[in-house]
């Protein structure tokens, strides 16, 4: 769970700015099952703040966003770009050959339960040759869109697979099974590849280490993933995370993908 309502983080950014517009200002919003997280980025630093929300449905999120904007006037600024990331379990991967725009909602409803007023959005994932179809909160989107001419909307699963594709391009010695885990506070996404082809993707909620391990090993056993043939890649945590100690009892071939700070939701922006 997101720990503290309105919690702040600031991280300095040091890099070569010769090719960066010094006035560029970007806002990223993570709309999760637990609330809203914000990142404001300019050339020199990144600022983060988080708000926990119980029962985060579209109406509650919209009302909460309006209140947060009142509390944080900086959110009412105009931005060069706003990225809106939806992080929930209301999505499905559909191969490009079967995907049809005009029946996208119907296709999604075959895999998850939808409400009559739900609207859907979709992202193309080139590395999978598939679409990530998901529930999108249109009123929320329109409210955010008033602050920029460049609004990017995507699902966290899309972002996850884009990061996987980028990482795989940097690795030469690929095992038979590659297991990628995207760890959030309270839930995680898992993607399993065999011989570089996606075999399974799922998204689980967990409250403790035992629940995390149950879901992880359920997936590994279902696909008969053997330790000697596999490697596990973790996004969003570091060496100090207790999950790793338990996972190493099964497989010590682990790779941690660096984030900004261990076990914080803003690793996923």
N, C-alpha and C positions, 0 to 999 in steps of 0.2 A: 504494500500500500504506500501511497505518497505520504511522507511522514508529517509534514507541518504545513498548515494552511498559510499561503503567502510566503513560504520560505524563499530566501534570496541566495543567489550564487553569482559571483563575478569572476571571470577568468580572463587574464590578459592574453592577447594574441601577439606573438612576435613572428614576423615573417617579412619577406621581401615585398615591399609595397610599390615597386616601380611600375607595375602594370595594373594597379588597382585604383579605381576611382576613390579618392580620399573621402568623398561625401556619401558613398554608398551605404545604405541602411536597410537591413533585412530583418524580417520578423518570421519566426517559425512557431507554430502552435501545434502541440500534440494533444489531440482529443482522444482521451483514453477511457477505459471502463471505470476509472477511478477519479477522473476530473480533468483539469486543464493544466498544461505546462507550457511555458513561454520561453523563447530564447530571442533576445534582441542582439543582433550582430552588426558591428561596424568594423572598420579597418583595424582598430586597436584593441578591442575587447569584446567579450561575449557576456551578456547578463541573462541570468535564468531566474524564474520564479514559478512556483507551483501552487495549485489550489486543489485540495481534496473535495470531491463532491460525491455524496451518496446518491445512488439511483440516478446515474448520469444519463437521463433521456434527453432527446433534442430540445424540448421546451425548457427543462431545467438548465441545460448548458447555455442556451441563448440568454436566459435571464441572468445567469451567473456571469456571462461574458460582459453584459451591459454594466453590471455592478463593478466588475473588475476594472473596466475601462474608466469608470468614475474614480476608482481608487488609485489607478495608475494612469495618469494623463498621457504618459509617453506612449501608451498603446493606441491613443487616438491620433497619433502622428500619421503622416503619409509615408509609405515605405516604397523603396524601389522594387522590392519583391516580398511577397508573403507566401510562405509554404505552410499548407494545412495538411497535417498527417492524422488520419483516423486510425486509431489502434483499438481494435475490438475483434470479436470472433464472428462478426457478421459478414463473412466474405467466402469466396470460393474461387479456385483456379479452374478456368475453362480453356481447353486447347483452342488455338486459333481456328482450326478447321471446323469446329462445332459452334463457335461463338457467333451470335447474331445480335446486332445492336437493338433491333426492334423488339426482341423478346428477352433481353438481358435480365430483366426482373424475374420473368418466369423461369429462366434457367437457374438463377440464384435460389429461387423459392423451392426448387427441387432438392436443394442440399441443406438449406437452413429455413427456419420458420420466420416469415415476414409478416409485418402488419400491413393492413390495406393502404395506409398513407405513406408507407416507406418509399423512398426514392433511391435509385441506385446510380453508382458511378463505376467506371472501369478504367484500369490502367493496362497498357500492353507491356509485358515483360519479355523483351527480345531474347534473353538467354534461355527462356523456356518455350518460346514460341506459343505463348498462352496469355490469356487475359485474367487479371485479378479483378473480379466483380464484387462490389461491396455496397453496403448501405451508406448513403451519404446524407447529411443533414442540410437540406437546401436552404432553409431559413438562416441557419448558422453561416453557411457559405456566403450567402448574399450580404449578410451583415459585415463579414470580414472583407468582402470584395470592394466595399466602398472606400477602403483605405489604400488601394493600390491598383495600378493598371496591369500588374503582373502577378496573378494569383495562380499558384501551383497546388493542386489537390491530389493527394495520393493516399493509398493505404499503407500501413506499416509493413505488411507482407511484401508489397512491391519494393519498398525501400530495402527490406531484408534481402531479397533476391538480387537486387542491384549490387548490394555490398558483397554478397556471395560471389557473383560473377567477377567483380573486380578483384577479390581475393584469389579466386581460382586462377586468374591470369598471371598471378605472381608466384604460383606454386608449380614446381616441375615434377616432383615425385608424388604423384597422386595415388592413394591406396584404392583398393577395390570399393570400399564403402567410405563415404565422407558424410559425417553427421554434423550439421550446423545448428547451433542453439543460440537464440536471440533472447537474452534474459532481461526481464523487466521486474520491478518490485511487485511480486504477487502473481506473475504469469510468465509464460515463455512460449516462443514459437520454435518448432523443430522441423528441419528439412533434411531428408536422407537421400543421398545419391548413391547409385551403384554403377560403376564404370561410367561416371559422369552423366548419368541419366537420372532424373528425379524419380524416386520410388514412392515417396510419401511426404506430405506436409500436414502439420497439425498445430493446434494452439491450445494450451492447457493453462488453467489457473491452479495455483498451489498456495498453501498457507505455511508449509514448513518443508524441511529437507526431505523427510520421508515421502511426502506427497510428490515432490519434484522427482525423486528417484523412481517412484512407482510408475509415473507416466513415461519417464525416459526409458526405463528398462522394458516397459510394455512395448514401446515402439521398436526397440532394438531386438527384442525376442521375436516379435511378430515378423520382422523382416530378416531374421536369422543373421544379424550382424555379429560377426566374430571379432574379438579384440585384435587378433593377429592380422586381420584384413582391413582394419578401420582406423580412422583418426577422427577425433572430436574437436570442433572449432567453437569457441565460446565468444559471443559478442556481449558486451555490457557488464562484465565483471573482471576482477583481477585476482591475483594469486591468493589474496587473503580471504576470499570467499569460501565459506565452509562447504559449499556444494562440491567444490573440486576435490576435497579430501575423500569424499565418498565415491565420487566417480572414478578416481584413480585406482580404487580397489578392483574395478572392472577393466579399466584401460588407462594406461599411463601415457598414451600417445595423444596429448592434448596440445592445442594451440589457442592462446588467448589473443583475441584481436583487440588492440589497444583502444581505450575510450578516454574521455576527458577526466573521469573520476570514477572510482569503483562503485558499482551497485547503485548508481543514480540514474534516474529516468532520462536525464538529458544526454546520456551517452548515445541516445538513439535519434538525435536530431541530425 
